[in-house]
Amino acid sequence: DNSITENGFLYNYPHPGRNYTNIRYSLAEPSLISLKVYNLMGEYITSLEHGNRQQGEHELIWNFENMPSGIYYCILEDYSHAISYRIKIIIE
């Protein structure tokens, strides 16, 4: 499940993941963002990034080896442009 718009994108690989996943996102302009993970119940799990980011592509690794198996949602909020991206991350 990728989230792509003309203003940017958010996706992860490998999918599904076992111990980690790479999360990539792109911003059309410099933006204030937050990148957070929630479980299926909508409960906050962790914040992966927060702050001002430059225009362009960004990548990080989320190491979740101690997380239980399941489906999680990664939400990128672009506060500067009122845009939200959501992807599903499956942990085996």
Summary of the structure (lengths in Angstrom):
residues: 92
radius of gyration: 12.5
end to end distance: 16.1
largest distance: 35.5
contacts: 262
relative contact order: 0.33
helix: 0%
strand: 68%
